[in-house]
Amino acid sequence: MGEEINDNLIDTSNGPATNVEENGEAAEGGVNYYTLEEIRVHNMSHDTWVIIHDKIYDITSFLEEHPGGEEVLLEQGGADATESFEDVGHSTDAREMLEQYYIGELHMDDRKKEPAKVVHDTASGDSSGSWTTWLIPAIIAIVVGVVYRYYVFEPKSS
């Protein structure tokens, strides 16, 4: 029951293990960051990268396997394909398969800034929109009920 040491599994490098692609800028943790300019040149059938949710995927080897045909992927090559990817409604299996083509992430400077979402605090009394959404229709319903009752049940005098 002696312990064996496999020398192939020991990392003797001094820095973090990174997979540095051509121009990718590696940060701590081994994540490569690419700018839009670097990604745009990868739009050929022999070299195709796409951006999906700010992650970069080298899908060159998947082009021929894609069920929708390689033309669909080549149209998105070198660009942000997030919207197209989501519009198609890919399965969980397709999303998991995508991970094997992951090579890095979009540089922080090139990411789209999402507008801040407005959050309404319904617990506070300041929210003017929350009470008006039910109060105005309630008042209208009461007025309509009173008018209806007045005209329907009013004794007719002759």
C-alpha positions in Angstrom: 0.0 0.0 0.0 2.7 2.4 -0.9 1.9 5.8 -2.3 2.8 6.6 -5.8 3.5 10.1 -7.0 2.7 10.9 -10.6 5.2 13.5 -11.8 2.9 14.4 -14.7 0.3 15.8 -12.3 2.6 18.2 -10.5 2.6 21.8 -11.8 6.1 23.2 -11.5 5.4 26.6 -13.0 5.7 29.6 -10.8 2.4 31.3 -11.8 -1.2 30.3 -12.1 -2.1 27.8 -14.8 -3.4 29.8 -17.7 -4.2 29.0 -21.3 -3.0 32.0 -23.1 -4.4 32.4 -26.6 -2.8 34.7 -29.1 -3.5 38.1 -27.8 -5.7 37.3 -24.8 -4.9 39.1 -21.6 -4.8 36.6 -18.8 -5.9 37.7 -15.3 -5.5 36.0 -12.0 -7.4 32.7 -11.9 -6.5 31.9 -15.5 -9.3 33.7 -17.2 -8.4 35.2 -20.6 -10.0 38.6 -21.5 -10.3 39.6 -25.1 -11.3 42.9 -26.6 -13.9 43.3 -29.3 -11.2 44.2 -31.8 -9.4 40.9 -31.1 -12.6 38.9 -31.4 -13.8 40.6 -34.7 -11.0 39.0 -36.7 -12.2 35.5 -35.8 -15.1 35.4 -38.2 -13.9 32.9 -40.9 -14.9 29.2 -41.4 -11.5 28.1 -40.3 -11.5 30.4 -37.2 -14.8 31.3 -35.6 -15.3 32.9 -32.2 -18.6 34.2 -30.8 -19.6 36.1 -27.7 -22.5 34.8 -25.6 -23.3 36.5 -22.3 -19.9 38.2 -22.3 -18.1 34.8 -22.6 -16.0 33.9 -25.6 -16.3 30.6 -27.4 -14.2 29.2 -30.2 -16.8 27.2 -32.1 -14.6 26.5 -35.2 -14.7 22.7 -34.6 -18.5 22.8 -34.0 -19.5 24.5 -37.3 -20.1 21.3 -39.2 -21.9 19.6 -36.3 -24.4 22.5 -35.7 -28.0 21.3 -36.4 -28.9 24.6 -37.9 -26.0 24.6 -40.3 -22.7 26.4 -40.3 -24.0 29.4 -42.1 -26.0 30.5 -39.1 -22.9 30.4 -36.9 -20.7 32.1 -39.5 -23.1 35.0 -39.6 -22.5 35.6 -35.9 -18.7 34.9 -36.1 -16.5 37.5 -34.4 -19.5 39.2 -32.8 -22.0 39.1 -29.9 -24.4 36.3 -30.6 -26.2 36.4 -27.2 -29.5 37.7 -28.6 -29.5 35.2 -31.5 -28.6 32.3 -29.1 -31.4 33.2 -26.7 -34.0 33.8 -29.5 -33.6 30.2 -30.8 -34.3 28.8 -27.3 -31.4 26.4 -27.0 -31.8 23.4 -24.7 -30.0 22.7 -21.5 -27.8 20.2 -23.3 -26.8 22.8 -25.9 -25.8 25.2 -23.1 -23.8 22.5 -21.4 -22.1 21.6 -24.7 -21.2 25.3 -25.2 -18.9 25.2 -22.2 -16.4 22.9 -24.0 -15.7 25.7 -26.5 -15.1 28.4 -23.8 -11.8 30.2 -24.2 -12.2 33.4 -22.2 -14.3 36.5 -21.5 -15.1 39.8 -23.0 -12.9 42.6 -21.6 -14.6 44.7 -19.0 -14.3 47.8 -21.1 -16.2 46.3 -24.0 -19.1 44.9 -22.1 -22.5 46.5 -22.6 -23.6 48.6 -19.7 -27.1 47.4 -18.6 -29.4 50.1 -17.5 -30.1 50.1 -13.7 -33.4 48.4 -12.9 -35.8 50.6 -11.1 -37.0 48.8 -7.9 -40.2 49.9 -6.3 -40.2 49.5 -2.5 -43.7 48.4 -1.7 -43.1 48.3 2.0 -42.6 52.1 2.3 -45.3 54.7 2.3 -43.5 56.8 -0.4 -44.5 54.6 -3.3 -47.1 56.7 -5.0 -47.7 54.2 -7.8 -48.6 51.2 -5.7 -51.8 52.6 -4.0 -53.1 54.3 -7.1 -53.0 51.1 -9.1 -55.9 49.7 -7.0 -57.5 52.8 -5.6 -58.5 54.5 -8.8 -60.2 51.4 -10.3 -61.9 50.8 -7.0 -63.3 54.4 -6.9 -64.5 54.0 -10.5 -66.2 50.7 -9.6 -68.0 52.3 -6.7 -69.2 55.2 -8.7 -70.5 52.9 -11.5 -72.3 50.8 -8.8 -74.0 53.8 -7.2 -75.1 55.2 -10.6 -76.4 51.7 -11.6 -78.3 51.3 -8.3 -79.8 54.8 -8.6 -81.2 54.3 -12.1 -82.3 50.7 -11.7 -83.9 50.8 -8.3 -85.2 54.3 -8.2 -89.0 54.3 -7.8 -90.6 55.8 -10.8 -93.1 58.6 -9.9 -96.0 59.3 -12.2 
